[in-house]
């Protein structure tokens, strides 16, 4: 199954990434990996 983020959701993820990176370099990448892992888990359940 292919999941697609709506533009508003993608913008939220991007904003959160930037916020996490401002808190600590590399934290945004950890956040994105967590988002990806969650989306993979959702896709596998369908």
Secondary structure, DSSP 8 states (H G I E B T S, - for coil): ------HHHHHHHHHHHHHHHHHSTTHHHHHHHHHHHHHHHHHHH-
